[in-house]
Amino acid sequence: MIKVAVLDDYQYVFQQIVETQKYKKKYNFKVFNEPFLNENEVIVALEDFEALFIMRERTPITKSIITSLPKLKYIMTSGMRNNAIDLETAKKNKIIVCGTEINSNPAAEITWALILGLFRNMKQEVDNMFQGYWQTTIGLELKGKLLGLIGLGKIGTQVAKVAKAFGMEVCAWSENLNLTHANETGVLPMNKEDLLKNADIVSIHVVFSDRYKDLITKKELDMMKKSSFLINTSRGPIVNENDLIQSLKDESIAGVGLDVYDKEPLPQDHKLRFLPNALLLPHIGYVTAENYSKFYNQMIENLDSCINNKPIRLIS
């Protein structure tokens, strides 16, 4: 029987979705619901497991962890990319790494939740309603505003289509922007500087890599209008967190909507938590019943395929 560790199941979802009894003769599952404090804790907890089911961007599976787990043979991650896995070390140690499909629409949907939340002061109004107040803020309309998209891939394209339905203008920039696709989507290509200077909302939808680390720093934030909002549902390190906090304190931009952070879970004493012009979500862009069902069921399919020496959804 193969011992399988299910990591970072913060919301106790795995056993709701997977009929573990169905696999009791093949797999012995152990679910970890809390994040690990450090690498040593990870190594001690996982030393007897042959397979890991992991959620993308939660516990990093580093070189030191992989080399300290001699029994480990299989890593199954949500999504077909996971920068938190040291793939080179996994390959050297003959560990098979497989991924899953992931729905892109939830990230586009949560982007609009943040935009609408900021434009209509949802957090303040909801809080005030529970305290007995009525109509305490004045919101803004989306129609006629300019949405600037940094990235026009799957998610950015969906966000653009919704913006059009709201009657907004849309522009986009990325280092490899497809001009034909932008034209077909009705999105105006624009250089980064002009986008930042003119957009009422700047929303980030590039895939994180070294070239996009600190893409938005004080320099870029200072280019934005004082009335504009920044949205990040991609990855935390794309925006320099310290520079963002200072800009919010100085009110050099109107506000920010975030679903991603440099460190997750976001520490309880983090400065972002105490800024009135920051609308924060706990990285729930991908956290839907439909996605979780896809993740966990495909992880099991992947592991079955590996046991049968016909691995599927390989990540190399």
N, C-alpha and C positions, 0 to 999 in steps of 0.2 A: 504494500500500500504506500502510495506517494504522499508525503507530508507537504501540504500547501499552506503558505502563510498569506492571508488576505490583509494587506496593509492599509492603514489610514481610512478605514470605513467609518468616518466621523458620524454618519447619520444612521448607522445600523441597517444598511440597505441590503447587504449581500444575502443574508438569510431570509429576507423578504422576497427576493427575486429568484434565488437559486434553491431548488429542491435538493438540499444537501443529502437527504436520505437516499435519493436516487443514485448517488455516487459513493455510498458508504463502503462499497467493496473495492473501489479504485483509489479514492482520495480521502485523506484525513485533513479536513480544513480547520485552520485556527484563524479567527478573525481578530485583528488588532484595531480597536476603535479610537485610540488616542495617538497623537503624533509623538514620535520619539524625541527625547531631549537632546541626544547627541549620537555620534556614530558608534561609540562604544556600546550604548544601550541597544542600538540596532543589531550589532554583531552578536551580543549575548542572547538577544531574543530570537534570532533567526538561525543560530548555528546548526540546528537539526533539520532544517527544511531543504527540500529538493527543488521546490517551485515557489515563486513569488507572484502574487497578483497585486499589481501596484496601480495607483492612480497617478496620472501624469502630473508632474510639477509638485508632488507632495514629498514623500521621503526620497532624497537623492540616493541613487544606487551608485556609489563612488568606487574608485579603484580600490581603496583600502577596505571597503565593505566586501566587495566581490572577492578579493584575495583572502579575506578572513573567513569565507564561507565555503569550505572545500566540498560540502555535500550539494551545493547549489548547481542545478542543471538547467533550469528553465526560468525565464522572466517573462511574464505576460503583463503588458501595460495597456492602459486605455489610450486610444489614438494610435496613429501610425508614426508619430514623432514623439520623442521624449528626451529633451536635452539633459534631463537629470540622471540618465543612465550613461555610464562610461562604456560605450559600445565596444571600443577597442580592447579594453580589459576583458569584457565579457567574451569577445571572440577568442582572445588568447587563452582563456580558461575554458574554451569549448562549451560555453553557455549559450543556449538558443534563446533569442529574444524575439517575441512576436507581439503584434499590436492588434488593434481593433478598429472598426469603423467608428465614426463619430458624426453626429448631426451638427451641421454648422448653423442652422437657423436659431437655436437657442441663444447663441452669442449675439446675433443680430437683434433678436428680440430684447435682450437685456440692455443692449445699447440704447434702444428707444425708451426703455424704462428709466434709464439714467437721464437721458435728454429731457424727457417730459417731467421727470421729478425735479430737475433744476429749473426748467422754464416756468413751471407752475408752483414752485416752492412747496412741493408735496411733503417733505419731511417736517417743515415748520407747521404747515397747516394740519397735518395729522396729529402732531404732538399737541398743538393748541386746541384741537377739537376735544382731546381727552382731558384737557384742563378746563374745558367749559367755554373756550373762546370761539368767535365766529368771524370768518373773513378778515384775517389779520395781515395778509400780504397782497400785493398786486403782481400778477404773472405777466408773462410775455407770450406772444403768438409765434408759431413756427412759420406760418405762411409768409413768403417773401424773404425769409432769412437765407443766408448762404452757409451751406454745410461744406466744410473742407475735410475730405477723407484722406488720411495717410494710409494708402493701401486700397486697392480695388480688386481684391481677389473674391473668393466665395462670399465671405462675410461682408466685406465692404460693398459689394454689388447689391446684396440684399438690403443693406442699410440705405444705399442710394435710391433704390426703388421705392422704399417707404417714404423717403424724403420728398420724392417727386409727387407721391400721392398727397402729401401735406401741402403741396404748392411751394416747395422750397427750390432754390437753385443749388446745384451741387458741383463742386470742383474736386479734383483729386491729384495727388502726387505720390509717387514712390520711385525708387531708383530703377525699377524695371517696369514702369507703367506701360500697359498694352494700349496704345493709342486707338487701335481699331475697336477694341472692346469698350473703351471709354466713350467713343463716338456712338457706338451702338446702344450704350446704356443711357445716353443723353447727359454724360458727365463731361465737364470742361477740364481738360488737362491744364495744370498750372504748376509753375515751379514752387518749391517749398516756401521760399520767402514770401511770395505774393499770396500764397494760400494762408500762411500764418497771419499776415497783415490784414487780410480782407474777410476771413471767415468769421461768422458769428458763433459757429461751433466747429471745433477741430476734434475729429474722432479718429482714433488710431486702430488700424486693422492690418498691420504688417505682421508677418511671421518673424518672431524674435530670432536674431542671430547676432554675432559680434558686430556686424556693420550697423545694426540698429540700436546697439546699447548707447544710452545717453543721447538718443536722437533729439530729445527735447530737454534743453538745459535752460539756464537763465537767459542766455542769448535769444533763444527761440521764444520763450515766454514773454520777454520784453517786446518782441515784435507784435504780439497779439494785442487786440483791442481791449481796453479796460472792461468793456461790456461783453466780452466773449467767454465761452466756456470750453474747457478741455475734457474730453472723454477718453478713458483708457480701459478697454475690455480685452486687450491683447496680452501683454506681459508687463509686469512692473518695471523692470530695468530699462525699458525703452524711454521712460521719463526719469530724469534725475530727481529723486525724491526730496532731497534737501533743498534744491532750487525751487521745486514746486511748492513746498511748505512756505518758503520765504515769500514767493509771489502771492500766495493766498493770504498770508499775514499782511502784506503790503497792499492787498487788493489791486494788484496790477492786472489781474484778470478777475472776471466776475465769480468764477467758481469752477469746481472740478467734479466729475463723476467717475468714480473708480470701482472696478471689480477685481483689480489685480495689484500686487504690491511686491516690493523687493523681498520681504520676508513674510511667509504665510505659514500658519495663521498670523495675522497682524497682531503684534504685542499689545496688551491691554493699555499700556501707558504710552503708546505711540502718539506722536504729536498730531498726526492727521485726524485722530479720533476727536480732537478738541477744537477743530476749526469749523465755524458756522457755515462757511461757504464750500464745504466738502461734503458731497453725498457719497457715502461709502456702502458697498455691498461686499459680502465675504466670499468672493470668487465663486459665484453661483451661475455664471454664464452658461456653463455646460451641465449644471446639476439639474437634470430632469429625469423623470421616471423612464422616459423613452431612451435616453442616452445610457442610463445606468443598466437598464435591461440589456441593451446592446453590448455594453462593456463586459459585464460579467458572464453572459451567455457565450459570447465569442471568446473570452479568455478560456473557458472550459473547452470549447471546440478546438482552440489552438493547442491546449495541453493534450487533448485526445489525439490530435494529429501528430504531435511530437512523440507520444508514446508509441504510435504506430509507424514511426520513422518516415512520415510524410508531412512534415511541418508546413503550416499555411500562415499567411500574413506575416512573413518574416520581415524583421527590421534589420538592415545591415548597415 
